[in-house]
Amino acid sequence: MKLENLTAPVPNRKTRKRVGRGEGSGLGKQSGRGHKGQKAGSGYSKTFGFEGGQMPLQRRIPKFGFINPFRKEYIPVNLDRIEKAVEDGKLGETITVEDLVNAGMVDKNSLVKILGKGDLKQSLTITAHAFSKTAEEKISQAGGKVNKIEK
């Protein structure tokens, strides 16, 4: 293979559309925009959900329920995942939220809740924002400690 034998991929060879360069080009006069109308002028930008002045579907349909803007959403982490990470050497005996972030289990600014799926074989000290009852029981049965972070 030599440099002079290399060719660009097919999409790179496509020439751009040059509008308004005379009738012979096929894109003269109205430049592919049709005859007048809202879309023909400069500055037009299609707004999402606009239906030509008709009441949009989003506003026609009745609304139900309530979404609490202050709700706290927790990222769940099960004990079996923690156990596997400890066995793999990603986590140590004391586990904090920062350790879970470094292990790639949760995002940086998320609230973490430890859930009780799986079993613990080692005694671990786990620090998180919330724990399920079964998770607390399993951690204490294994000889570990539970530390809750105040939000």
C-alpha positions, 0 to 999 in steps of 0.5 A: 500500500502506498500513499498515492493508492489511497482514496477517500471514502465515498461520502467524502467525495460528494459535492455540496449543493450550490443553490442560486447559481442559475437555471442550468444548475437545476437549483436556480430561481427559488433554489429548491425552496418552492414558491413563497410560503413560510419555509421559503424565507430566510430565518425560518426554523421549524418549531417542534410540535407546530401544526400550522396554527392548529392546536398542537397534540401536546396541548389537546390531550388531557394531562394527568398526575403530578410530578414532584419537582423536589423528589430524590432519585436514588441509584440502586446498588445491590449487595451481589455487585458489591461482593463481586467488586470486592472479590475482583479487587475494585473495592476494599473493606470500607466502601464509600460513595467515592469508591463506588464512583471510582469502581464505575457503579454510580455517577459522581453526584448521584444519591446511592441506595444499597439494596439487599439482592445477593449475599455478603461473605465478608464483613464490610463497612458501607457508607451510602445515602440510603439502605433497604432493610434487607441490605442492613440485615445482611451487612450486619449478619456478615459482621459489617457496619452501615453508615448513612450519609445525611442528605 
